[in-house]
Amino acid sequence: SFALRNIHLFPIEVNMADYETLIRIPGIGITYAKRILIARKHCILTHEILQKIGVSLKKSIYFIT
């Protein structure tokens, strides 16, 4: 609900966002935020890679770039 109340803060660049910002995106929780932080050390994240990590793009697609 944070994202919907603060729509002016979104979309977020997944490759640059910090942990606290990532957990506020719908479809990305604590576990997936940690996975994103680890994965982006190795490559630039795309929508396909986010799907492989397990992120629900159905919920988060409107809040990330």
Long-range contacts (C-beta under 8 A, 24 or more apart in sequence): 3-63, 10-62, 10-63, 10-64, 11-62, 11-63, 11-64, 11-65, 12-63, 12-64, 12-65, 13-64, 13-65, 14-40, 14-45, 14-50, 14-64, 14-65, 15-40, 15-44, 15-45, 25-60, 25-63, 25-64, 26-59, 26-60, 26-63, 27-55, 27-56, 27-57, 27-58, 27-59, 27-60, 27-63, 28-55, 28-56, 28-60
